[in-house]
Amino acid sequence: MARIKYGCYLLEDAHCYVITNADLDYAEDVTDESFTNPPIKMTVEAVDRDWESAFDAEENPMNHSKLCDNLMAVLRGEMPEFRLTGVNVDETGIYLVYYSTLPPEKFYDGTEGYSGGQILVHGNYTLLFEVEYLDGSPVKQYRVESQKAEDGDNRIQVTEYVGGHKYRKLEFCDKHPGIPYAPGGQCCIITEY
């Protein structure tokens, strides 16, 4: 096994690390493939508070009321009409993007125009995301860990796995003295295996 470690600034700090079930550029984007591919599977491995305070759907006023009112059931996978299609990770944390599989007329009866929502995750946590492919490609896994440091900053780390084997780790950080600063970018230490 080989290993290389380097630092860089990722572009687009607000969308610097995106996981989707349809190989899209942004977590909020959807295509037909978003609904034909299996949804992203999320496993909560650790969380430092109760789920009601860790997962927040109320912060985004565009979220559909059905998602907000049934958030715990959506997170547990008990409402298959909602599917996790995207995950956005940056230095401040993570948000989950859910969309409805129901046709708009059945979902919101014309009263709400957005058929999904974004869920923020608060606190210290470890979440594992699995993306499956219909073409038989190996399952990709992403373990996202957030820990609040003593200085108050979040420490976000993403570890990527393909076919159960770790192949890359990304550690988001503030400015790093050994990496030339790039305005508007997100500092990241990357280890490849």
Beta strands, then each sheet from edge to edge (+ up, - down):
strand 1: 4-10
strand 2: 17-20
strand 3: 41-47
strand 4: 55-56
strand 5: 82-90
strand 6: 93-100
strand 7: 116-121
strand 8: 125-131
strand 9: 140-148
strand 10: 154-162
strand 11: 165-173
strand 12: 186-192
sheet 1: 1+ 12- 11+ 10- 9+ 8- 3+
sheet 2: 2+ 5- 6+ 7- 4+
end
